[in-house]
Amino acid sequence: MVGTEGKQLGILTLGDALALARANGTDLVEIAPNAAPPVCRIVDYGKFRYELAKREKESRKHQHATKVKEVQLSPKIDPHDLSVKLGHAIGFLCEDMKVKVTLKFRGREMAHREFGFEVVQKFLTDIAAYGHPDFEPKLIGRGINVMISPLPRDQRAKAARQTGSGEGPLSPPRVEDNRPGIPVTVERTPRPQPKEPKPSGFINNPFAELEINR
Protein backbone atom coordinates (compact mmCIF):
# COMPACT_ATOMS: atom_id res chain seq x y z
CA MET A 1 0.00 0.00 0.00
CA VAL A 2 1.26 3.48 -0.96
CA GLY A 3 -0.11 6.58 0.73
CA THR A 4 -1.10 9.94 -0.72
CA GLU A 5 2.40 11.40 -0.35
CA GLY A 6 4.16 8.36 -1.77
CA LYS A 7 4.85 6.87 1.64
CA GLN A 8 4.69 3.08 1.87
CA LEU A 9 2.07 1.88 4.36
CA GLY A 10 2.96 -1.81 4.28
CA ILE A 11 0.81 -4.78 3.34
CA LEU A 12 -2.91 -4.33 4.12
CA THR A 13 -6.00 -6.33 3.46
CA LEU A 14 -8.40 -5.13 0.80
CA GLY A 15 -10.96 -4.10 3.43
CA ASP A 16 -8.46 -2.06 5.43
CA ALA A 17 -7.15 -0.40 2.25
CA LEU A 18 -10.65 0.60 1.14
CA ALA A 19 -11.49 1.93 4.61
CA LEU A 20 -8.31 3.99 4.66
CA ALA A 21 -9.04 5.44 1.22
CA ARG A 22 -12.61 6.40 2.24
CA ALA A 23 -11.31 8.02 5.43
CA ASN A 24 -9.05 10.29 3.36
CA GLY A 25 -11.80 11.07 0.83
CA THR A 26 -9.75 9.55 -2.00
CA ASP A 27 -9.76 6.45 -4.20
CA LEU A 28 -7.88 3.18 -4.11
CA VAL A 29 -6.04 2.69 -7.40
CA GLU A 30 -4.19 -0.48 -8.38
CA ILE A 31 -0.97 0.63 -10.08
CA ALA A 32 0.98 -2.68 -10.28
CA PRO A 33 -1.44 -5.59 -10.65
CA ASN A 34 1.28 -8.13 -11.63
CA ALA A 35 3.40 -7.54 -8.53
CA ALA A 36 3.33 -9.99 -5.62
CA PRO A 37 1.46 -8.76 -3.68
CA PRO A 38 -0.27 -6.20 -6.00
CA VAL A 39 0.55 -2.56 -5.32
CA CYS A 40 -2.25 -0.06 -4.70
CA ARG A 41 -2.15 3.65 -4.05
CA ILE A 42 -4.43 6.07 -2.25
CA VAL A 43 -4.98 8.94 -4.62
CA ASP A 44 -7.64 11.10 -6.22
CA TYR A 45 -8.49 9.13 -9.36
CA GLY A 46 -9.28 12.21 -11.45
CA LYS A 47 -5.98 13.82 -10.54
CA PHE A 48 -4.20 10.52 -11.14
CA ARG A 49 -5.60 10.24 -14.67
CA TYR A 50 -4.68 13.87 -15.42
CA GLU A 51 -1.06 13.36 -14.33
CA LEU A 52 -0.84 10.10 -16.28
CA ALA A 53 -2.14 11.75 -19.47
CA LYS A 54 0.27 14.64 -18.98
CA ARG A 55 3.25 12.28 -18.70
CA GLU A 56 2.18 10.38 -21.81
CA LYS A 57 1.87 13.64 -23.74
CA GLU A 58 5.35 14.74 -22.70
CA SER A 59 6.81 11.38 -23.71
CA ARG A 60 5.17 11.60 -27.16
CA LYS A 61 6.83 14.97 -27.76
CA HIS A 62 10.24 13.33 -27.61
CA GLN A 63 9.24 10.51 -29.92
CA HIS A 64 9.54 11.46 -33.61
CA ALA A 65 7.63 9.14 -35.89
CA THR A 66 10.02 8.98 -38.84
CA LYS A 67 8.56 8.15 -42.24
CA VAL A 68 10.73 6.52 -44.87
CA LYS A 69 10.21 7.00 -48.61
CA GLU A 70 11.98 4.85 -51.19
CA VAL A 71 13.53 6.04 -54.46
CA GLN A 72 14.59 3.38 -56.96
CA LEU A 73 17.40 3.93 -59.45
CA SER A 74 19.10 1.88 -62.16
CA PRO A 75 22.66 1.89 -63.54
CA LYS A 76 21.40 3.06 -66.97
CA ILE A 77 18.95 5.67 -65.72
CA ASP A 78 18.27 8.57 -68.07
CA PRO A 79 19.54 11.99 -66.85
CA HIS A 80 16.01 13.40 -67.04
CA ASP A 81 14.61 10.51 -64.98
CA LEU A 82 17.43 10.97 -62.49
CA SER A 83 16.52 14.65 -62.05
CA VAL A 84 12.88 13.69 -61.50
CA LYS A 85 13.86 11.15 -58.84
CA LEU A 86 16.10 13.78 -57.26
CA GLY A 87 13.21 16.26 -57.10
CA HIS A 88 11.00 13.70 -55.39
CA ALA A 89 13.70 12.92 -52.83
CA ILE A 90 14.25 16.62 -52.10
CA GLY A 91 10.51 17.02 -51.51
CA PHE A 92 10.51 14.12 -49.04
CA LEU A 93 13.53 15.50 -47.16
CA CYS A 94 11.93 18.95 -46.92
CA GLU A 95 8.98 17.26 -45.22
CA ASP A 96 11.36 15.76 -42.61
CA MET A 97 11.15 12.25 -44.08
CA LYS A 98 13.99 9.83 -44.62
CA VAL A 99 14.77 8.62 -48.12
CA LYS A 100 15.94 5.10 -48.90
CA VAL A 101 17.80 4.98 -52.21
CA THR A 102 17.85 1.57 -53.91
CA LEU A 103 19.71 0.78 -57.12
CA LYS A 104 19.03 -2.66 -58.57
CA PHE A 105 21.23 -4.57 -61.03
CA ARG A 106 19.65 -6.75 -63.68
CA GLY A 107 21.30 -9.55 -65.62
CA ARG A 108 24.82 -8.72 -66.76
CA GLU A 109 24.79 -5.32 -65.04
CA MET A 110 26.31 -7.04 -62.01
CA ALA A 111 29.57 -7.30 -63.96
CA HIS A 112 29.91 -3.51 -63.94
CA ARG A 113 28.87 -2.56 -60.44
CA GLU A 114 31.07 0.54 -60.55
CA PHE A 115 28.52 2.24 -62.82
CA GLY A 116 25.86 1.74 -60.19
CA PHE A 117 28.04 3.23 -57.48
CA GLU A 118 28.73 6.23 -59.71
CA VAL A 119 24.98 6.86 -60.14
CA VAL A 120 24.35 6.62 -56.40
CA GLN A 121 27.32 8.85 -55.59
CA LYS A 122 26.10 11.49 -58.06
CA PHE A 123 22.67 11.32 -56.45
CA LEU A 124 24.19 11.87 -53.00
CA THR A 125 26.28 14.78 -54.27
CA ASP A 126 23.27 16.54 -55.83
CA ILE A 127 21.17 16.10 -52.70
CA ALA A 128 23.88 17.08 -50.18
CA ALA A 129 22.23 20.48 -49.53
CA TYR A 130 19.09 18.75 -48.21
CA GLY A 131 20.23 15.52 -46.57
CA HIS A 132 23.19 13.37 -45.62
CA PRO A 133 23.68 9.59 -45.88
CA ASP A 134 23.48 7.62 -42.65
CA PHE A 135 26.12 5.22 -43.96
CA GLU A 136 28.17 4.62 -47.07
CA PRO A 137 26.34 2.97 -49.99
CA LYS A 138 26.39 -0.79 -49.52
CA LEU A 139 26.02 -3.63 -51.99
CA ILE A 140 23.34 -5.95 -50.62
CA GLY A 141 22.43 -8.86 -52.87
CA ARG A 142 21.87 -7.49 -56.38
CA GLY A 143 21.43 -3.88 -55.35
CA ILE A 144 23.01 -0.86 -53.69
CA ASN A 145 21.23 0.63 -50.68
CA VAL A 146 21.75 3.86 -48.76
CA MET A 147 19.60 5.76 -46.28
CA ILE A 148 19.45 9.58 -46.40
CA SER A 149 18.35 11.66 -43.40
CA PRO A 150 17.17 15.28 -43.72
CA LEU A 151 19.43 18.05 -42.53
CA PRO A 152 18.18 20.36 -39.73
CA ARG A 153 15.84 23.07 -40.96
CA ASP A 154 18.33 25.86 -40.26
CA GLN A 155 21.04 24.05 -42.28
CA ARG A 156 18.85 22.81 -45.11
CA ALA A 157 18.54 24.57 -48.45
CA LYS A 158 15.11 25.75 -49.49
CA ALA A 159 13.36 23.78 -52.18
CA ALA A 160 12.99 25.68 -55.44
CA ARG A 161 9.40 26.58 -56.26
CA GLN A 162 8.07 25.53 -59.59
CA THR A 163 6.22 28.13 -61.58
CA GLY A 164 2.86 27.18 -63.00
CA SER A 165 2.69 26.53 -66.73
CA GLY A 166 -0.65 28.26 -67.02
CA GLU A 167 0.76 31.72 -66.41
CA GLY A 168 1.06 34.07 -69.36
CA PRO A 169 4.27 35.71 -70.56
CA LEU A 170 5.76 38.15 -68.13
CA SER A 171 6.27 41.76 -69.15
CA PRO A 172 9.89 42.95 -69.34
CA PRO A 173 11.22 44.64 -66.21
CA ARG A 174 10.78 48.38 -66.10
CA VAL A 175 14.02 50.30 -65.63
CA GLU A 176 13.77 53.85 -64.37
CA ASP A 177 16.66 56.31 -64.19
CA ASN A 178 15.90 59.46 -62.20
CA ARG A 179 19.27 61.09 -62.79
CA PRO A 180 18.90 64.53 -64.36
CA GLY A 181 19.98 65.03 -67.95
CA ILE A 182 19.66 61.36 -68.91
CA PRO A 183 16.84 60.72 -71.36
CA VAL A 184 14.73 57.68 -70.73
CA THR A 185 13.51 55.72 -73.70
CA VAL A 186 10.28 53.89 -73.11
CA GLU A 187 9.37 51.20 -75.57
CA ARG A 188 5.65 50.71 -75.88
CA THR A 189 4.03 47.64 -77.28
CA PRO A 190 2.00 48.67 -80.36
CA ARG A 191 -1.67 48.34 -79.77
CA PRO A 192 -3.66 46.30 -82.25
CA GLN A 193 -5.30 48.57 -84.83
CA PRO A 194 -9.06 48.28 -85.13
CA LYS A 195 -10.22 46.59 -88.26
CA GLU A 196 -11.87 48.77 -90.89
CA PRO A 197 -15.61 48.25 -91.06
CA LYS A 198 -16.81 46.31 -94.01
CA PRO A 199 -18.85 48.37 -96.54
CA SER A 200 -22.51 47.70 -96.36
CA GLY A 201 -24.46 46.55 -99.38
CA PHE A 202 -23.23 44.63 -102.39
CA ILE A 203 -19.52 44.45 -103.14
CA ASN A 204 -20.11 44.28 -106.90
CA ASN A 205 -23.21 46.40 -107.38
CA PRO A 206 -24.63 45.78 -110.86
CA PHE A 207 -26.63 49.04 -110.69
CA ALA A 208 -23.71 51.32 -109.83
CA GLU A 209 -23.31 52.70 -113.42
CA LEU A 210 -27.00 52.76 -114.25
CA GLU A 211 -28.32 56.27 -115.17
CA ILE A 212 -31.75 57.15 -114.02
CA ASN A 213 -33.72 59.70 -116.17
CA ARG A 214 -36.16 61.74 -114.20
CORKATA-V905998 format. One record per backbone hydrogen bond with DSSP energy under -0.5 kcal/mol. CO is the residue of the C=O (numbers start at 1). NH is the residue of the N-H. Records with the same first field share a line. If there is no record, write none. Layout:
CO->NH / NH
//
This chain:
1->9 / 10
2->42
3->6
7->3
10->12
13->17
14->18
15->19
16->20
17->21
18->22
19->23
20->24
21->26
22->25
27->29 / 43
29->31 / 41
32->35 / 39
39->31 / 32
40->2
41->29 / 43
43->27 / 45
44->48
45->49
46->50
47->51
48->52
49->53
50->54
51->55
52->56
53->57
54->58
55->59
56->60
57->61
58->62
60->63
62->64
63->65
64->66
67->98
69->100
71->102
73->104
74->77
78->82
79->83
80->84
81->85
82->86
83->87
84->88
85->89
86->90
87->91
88->92
89->93
90->94
91->95
92->95 / 97
93->96
98->69
99->101 / 148
100->71 / 102
101->146
102->73 / 104
103->144
104->75
106->109
107->110
108->111
109->112
110->113
112->115 / 116
113->117
114->118
115->119
116->120
117->121
118->122
119->123
120->124
121->125
122->126
123->127
125->128
127->130 / 131
129->157
130->151
132->149
138->140 / 145
139->141
140->143
142->105
143->140
144->103
145->138
146->101
147->134 / 135
148->99
149->132
152->155 / 156
164->167
173->175
174->176
179->182
181->183
183->185
184->186
185->187
186->188
203->205
204->206
205->208
207->210
211->213
212->214
//
